[in-house]
């Protein structure tokens, strides 16, 4: 009888210990420079993300930071669902979204880490590389459909303008809708591909194409001054004037993004809900620090947390 009671007691104690182990919260073991974590990023910024990750993990070999690329709406939803605690997006969270996160006892923190530009790219055969923001709006809202309807391009023989974006839920498309169309309905003729690489390839082989793409995809990595772009396509000059000229039009190079002379600019954010001290926090600190901001400039964007020196050169 005593043996039976001892056996039953042992089983009960073992069961209680086992349950306590299963119910015990998982203890985080990552630090700012080691461990495993994941974050989400807009595919529009894949080139700069890959550069930053390579540099960060090169300095921190015990860090395993896994990136998942998705659309902007998917990124925000993942953060609202708490399946991602770090995202990189072309907009900050709304006040309502931040309050929702606070209600689950997390503190959302946003770090503006770059100024980005939206590049308008055309085929190398298209010699008409000047465009006004007014004409761009007309193209996006179906009021201009032919290249010879664009100001200063009356002699163009390229025919219909084929506009392409990276994907239907693109942050680039949202920017055009919010900042260019401004309430007017976007044209049903706009085409969404799957990736920014497809946009580049399509424009490079299609004479009448107009691609809308993030500037980090077209920046020339071998140009230390960031004054040129990929040679497979042509980057348009954009003017706020109704009559664009070389004097009043600008390309999306860092200096013109910083001064605001280039008309199509947006901010880039890292948004984190993860507690301080973990690997996501370490990556944010690196991205916003000197080394990370140098990579931002190398990608053709403007560093947001590091000073940028503008030099004016005048001919004597």
DRENSE-717152 format. One line per 4 residues: number of its first residue (from 1); their letters; for each residue y, x, z of C-alpha. Coordinates in steps of 0.25 Angstrom, whole numbers, plus 2048, in hexadecimal, padded with zeros to 3 digits. Layout:
<recs>
NUM> a> Y,X,Z ~ ... $
</recs>
This chain:
<recs>
1> xxxx> 800,800,800 ~ 80A,80B,804 ~ 806,812,7F7 ~ 809,806,7EF $
5> xxxx> 817,804,7F6 ~ 81A,813,7F3 ~ 817,811,7E5 ~ 81F,805,7E3 $
9> xxxx> 82B,80B,7EA ~ 82A,817,7E1 ~ 82A,80F,7D5 ~ 836,807,7DA $
13> xxxx> 83E,814,7DD ~ 83B,81A,7D0 ~ 83F,80D,7C9 ~ 84C,80D,7D0 $
17> xxxx> 84F,81B,7CD ~ 84C,819,7BE ~ 855,80D,7BE ~ 860,815,7C4 $
21> xxxx> 85F,820,7BA ~ 860,816,7AE ~ 86C,80F,7B4 ~ 873,81B,7B7 $
25> xxxx> 87F,81D,7AE ~ 87E,828,7A3 ~ 885,834,7A8 ~ 88E,83B,79D $
29> xxxx> 88B,84A,79B ~ 895,84D,790 ~ 8A1,855,792 ~ 8AE,858,78A $
33> xxxx> 8A6,863,783 ~ 897,85F,783 ~ 88D,854,782 ~ 88C,849,778 $
37> xxxx> 895,83E,775 ~ 899,835,768 ~ 8A6,830,763 ~ 8AA,828,757 $
41> xxxx> 8B4,82B,74C ~ 8BA,825,740 ~ 8B3,82A,733 ~ 8C1,82C,72D $
45> xxxx> 8C2,838,737 ~ 8B5,83E,735 ~ 8BA,84C,72F ~ 8C3,84F,73B $
49> xxxx> 8B8,849,745 ~ 8AE,853,73F ~ 8B7,85F,741 ~ 8BB,85B,74F $
53> xxxx> 8AC,859,753 ~ 8A8,866,74D ~ 8B3,86E,754 ~ 8B1,867,762 $
57> xxxx> 8A2,869,762 ~ 8A3,877,75D ~ 8AB,87A,769 ~ 8A2,871,772 $
61> xxxx> 894,874,76D ~ 88E,86B,778 ~ 896,85F,773 ~ 88F,855,76A $
65> xxxx> 899,84B,766 ~ 894,841,75C ~ 89D,839,752 ~ 89B,82C,74C $
69> xxxx> 8A3,828,741 ~ 8A7,819,73F ~ 8B2,810,73B ~ 8BE,80E,744 $
73> xxxx> 8BA,7FF,748 ~ 8AC,805,74C ~ 8B2,810,754 ~ 8BB,807,75C $
77> xxxx> 8AF,7FD,75E ~ 8A6,808,763 ~ 8B1,80C,76D ~ 8B3,7FE,772 $
81> xxxx> 8A4,7FD,773 ~ 8A3,80A,77B ~ 899,810,771 ~ 8A4,81B,76E $
85> xxxx> 8AD,821,778 ~ 8B4,82A,76E ~ 8BA,826,760 ~ 8C3,82C,756 $
89> xxxx> 8CB,822,74F ~ 8D8,820,747 ~ 8DE,816,751 ~ 8DE,815,760 $
93> xxxx> 8D8,809,768 ~ 8E0,7FD,76A ~ 8E5,7F9,778 ~ 8DB,7EE,779 $
97> xxxx> 8CF,7F8,775 ~ 8D4,802,780 ~ 8D4,7F7,78A ~ 8C6,7F2,787 $
101> xxxx> 8C1,800,789 ~ 8C9,801,796 ~ 8C2,7F5,79B ~ 8B5,7FC,79A $
105> xxxx> 8BA,807,7A3 ~ 8BD,811,798 ~ 8CA,818,795 ~ 8CD,819,786 $
109> xxxx> 8D5,825,782 ~ 8DB,827,774 ~ 8DF,835,76F ~ 8E7,836,762 $
113> xxxx> 8E2,842,75B ~ 8E7,842,74D ~ 8F0,83C,743 ~ 8E9,838,736 $
117> xxxx> 8ED,834,728 ~ 8E7,82A,71E ~ 8E6,832,711 ~ 8E7,82B,704 $
121> xxxx> 8DE,832,6FA ~ 8DC,831,6EB ~ 8D4,837,6E0 ~ 8D9,845,6DA $
125> xxxx> 8DB,83E,6CD ~ 8E6,835,6D3 ~ 8F3,83C,6D1 ~ 8FB,831,6D8 $
129> xxxx> 8FA,836,6E7 ~ 907,830,6EC ~ 907,822,6F3 ~ 910,81A,6FC $
133> xxxx> 90B,812,708 ~ 910,805,701 ~ 907,807,6F5 ~ 8FC,80B,6FF $
137> xxxx> 8FD,7FE,706 ~ 8FE,7F7,6F8 ~ 8F1,7FD,6F4 ~ 8EA,7FA,701 $
141> xxxx> 8EE,7EB,700 ~ 8EB,7E9,6F2 ~ 8F9,7E9,6EC ~ 8F7,7F6,6E4 $
145> xxxx> 8E9,7F7,6DE ~ 8EC,801,6D2 ~ 8F0,810,6D3 ~ 8FC,80D,6C9 $
149> xxxx> 902,803,6D3 ~ 904,80E,6DD ~ 913,813,6DD ~ 914,820,6D5 $
153> xxxx> 906,81E,6CF ~ 90A,814,6C3 ~ 903,81D,6B9 ~ 8F6,81E,6C0 $
157> xxxx> 8EA,81A,6B8 ~ 8E0,81A,6C3 ~ 8DF,80B,6C4 ~ 8DB,804,6D1 $
161> xxxx> 8DD,80A,6DE ~ 8CF,80C,6E5 ~ 8D2,80C,6F4 ~ 8C7,812,6FD $
165> xxxx> 8C5,813,70C ~ 8BA,819,715 ~ 8B4,80C,71B ~ 8B8,7FD,71D $
169> xxxx> 8BB,800,72C ~ 8C3,80D,729 ~ 8CE,811,733 ~ 8D5,815,726 $
173> xxxx> 8D4,807,720 ~ 8D9,802,72E ~ 8E5,80B,72D ~ 8E9,806,71F $
177> xxxx> 8E8,7F8,723 ~ 8F0,7FA,730 ~ 8FA,804,72B ~ 8FB,802,71C $
181> xxxx> 8F7,7F3,718 ~ 8FE,7EE,725 ~ 8F9,7E0,725 ~ 8F7,7DF,716 $
185> xxxx> 8E9,7DC,712 ~ 8E1,7E8,70D ~ 8DC,7E8,6FF ~ 8CE,7E4,6FC $
189> xxxx> 8CD,7EF,6F2 ~ 8CC,7FA,6FD ~ 8BF,801,6FD ~ 8B8,806,709 $
193> xxxx> 8AD,811,708 ~ 8A5,816,713 ~ 8AB,824,717 ~ 8B7,82D,714 $
197> xxxx> 8AE,836,70C ~ 8AC,82B,703 ~ 8BB,828,702 ~ 8BD,837,6FE $
201> xxxx> 8B2,837,6F4 ~ 8B6,82A,6ED ~ 8C5,82E,6EC ~ 8C0,83C,6E6 $
205> xxxx> 8B9,835,6DB ~ 8C1,828,6D8 ~ 8CE,82A,6D1 ~ 8D5,81D,6D5 $
209> xxxx> 8D0,81E,6E4 ~ 8D9,81E,6F0 ~ 8D3,822,6FD ~ 8D7,81F,70B $
213> xxxx> 8D2,82A,715 ~ 8D5,832,721 ~ 8DD,83F,71F ~ 8D2,847,726 $
217> xxxx> 8C9,844,71A ~ 8D2,84A,710 ~ 8D8,856,717 ~ 8D5,863,711 $
221> xxxx> 8CE,86B,71C ~ 8D1,879,715 ~ 8E0,876,716 ~ 8E6,87C,723 $
225> xxxx> 8F3,875,720 ~ 8ED,868,71D ~ 8F6,866,711 ~ 8EB,863,707 $
229> xxxx> 8DF,859,706 ~ 8D1,858,700 ~ 8D1,85C,6F1 ~ 8C7,851,6ED $
233> xxxx> 8D2,846,6EE ~ 8E1,845,6EE ~ 8E9,840,6FB ~ 8F5,837,6F8 $
237> xxxx> 903,839,6FD ~ 908,82D,704 ~ 916,828,705 ~ 91D,81D,70E $
241> xxxx> 927,81C,702 ~ 925,811,6F7 ~ 927,81C,6ED ~ 91E,828,6F1 $
245> xxxx> 922,836,6ED ~ 91E,844,6F1 ~ 92A,845,6FA ~ 927,838,702 $
249> xxxx> 918,838,702 ~ 90E,840,70B ~ 900,844,70C ~ 8F8,843,719 $
253> xxxx> 8F9,851,71E ~ 8FA,854,72D ~ 909,857,72C ~ 90D,849,726 $
257> xxxx> 903,842,72F ~ 90A,848,73B ~ 918,845,736 ~ 914,837,731 $
261> xxxx> 919,839,723 ~ 90B,836,71E ~ 90A,827,71F ~ 8FC,824,722 $
265> xxxx> 8F9,82A,730 ~ 8F1,826,73C ~ 8ED,82B,749 ~ 8DF,82F,74D $
269> xxxx> 8D9,82D,75B ~ 8CE,831,764 ~ 8CB,826,76D ~ 8C2,828,779 $
273> xxxx> 8BC,820,785 ~ 8B2,82A,78A ~ 8B5,830,798 ~ 8BD,83D,799 $
277> xxxx> 8B4,849,799 ~ 8AA,846,78F ~ 8A7,84B,781 ~ 8B0,841,77A $
281> xxxx> 8BC,845,783 ~ 8B9,853,77F ~ 8B9,850,770 ~ 8C7,848,772 $
285> xxxx> 8CD,854,779 ~ 8C8,85E,76E ~ 8CD,855,763 ~ 8DB,854,769 $
289> xxxx> 8DC,862,76D ~ 8E0,86E,765 ~ 8D3,871,75E ~ 8D1,862,75A $
293> xxxx> 8DF,860,755 ~ 8DE,86C,74C ~ 8D2,866,746 ~ 8DA,859,744 $
297> xxxx> 8E5,861,73C ~ 8DA,868,734 ~ 8D5,85A,730 ~ 8E2,856,72A $
301> xxxx> 8E7,84D,736 ~ 8F2,84F,740 ~ 8EE,854,74E ~ 8F3,84A,758 $
305> xxxx> 8F3,852,765 ~ 8F7,85F,75F ~ 905,863,75A ~ 907,864,74B $
309> xxxx> 912,86D,746 ~ 919,868,739 ~ 920,873,731 ~ 92A,870,727 $
313> xxxx> 92C,87A,71B ~ 938,87A,713 ~ 93A,881,706 ~ 946,88B,706 $
</recs>
